[in-house]
Amino acid sequence: MFEPDARTASRVTADVAELDAVVHGGGFWRLVPDSVPRVYASVTPELLRRVEQGLKRVAE
């Protein structure tokens, strides 16, 4: 389970590396139509924070 208060710099770095490997390894491409772009910004801690904030806003 995700616990935001338990996040450390090393854990965030590991999460970024794992997500980057999945995305660049083609892990999500089979789930979307071919019309969806396959080139994205590099995964960084800042990008993950922005995505997390956006998802929280949507969930509210």
N, C-alpha and C positions, 0 to 999 in steps of 0.2 A: 504494500500500500504506500502511496506517495505521502510523505510527511515533509511539508515545506520547511518546517523549523529545523529539521535534521539535515538539511543540505549543507555540505561543506564545499570548499573550493575544489578539493580533489574529487568529490562525488560528482559535482557539476561537470568537471573536465571528463570524467569517465562516461557520463551520460551523453555529452556532446560527441565523444569519439564513437560510442555505440550507435547513436542516431545517424551520424555521418556515414558509418560503415553500412548500415542498412539502406539508407537512401541511395548512396553511390553504388551499392551492390545490386541495385534494381529491385529491392525488396517490396516496394510499393507500386511499381509500374503495372503489374498485372491487375491491380484493383481499379485502375482509371482508364478512360477511353484514350485512344491514340492522339486525340486533339489536345490533350493536356500537355503543356510544355514539360520537357524533361530536364531543363537547366534551371537551377535554383541558386540562390545566394549561399555562400559558405555557411555552414552551421557554426555559430559562435555562441558563447554564453549570453551575450546581449540579445541575439536573435531569439534564443530560447526564452529569455525573460519576456520579450515582446509578445511571443506566441502565447505564453502562459497568461499574461495580462489580458490579451484579447480573448482567450477562451474563458477566462473568469468573467469578463464583461458579458459575453454571450450567455453564460450560465445564469447570470443574475436576472 
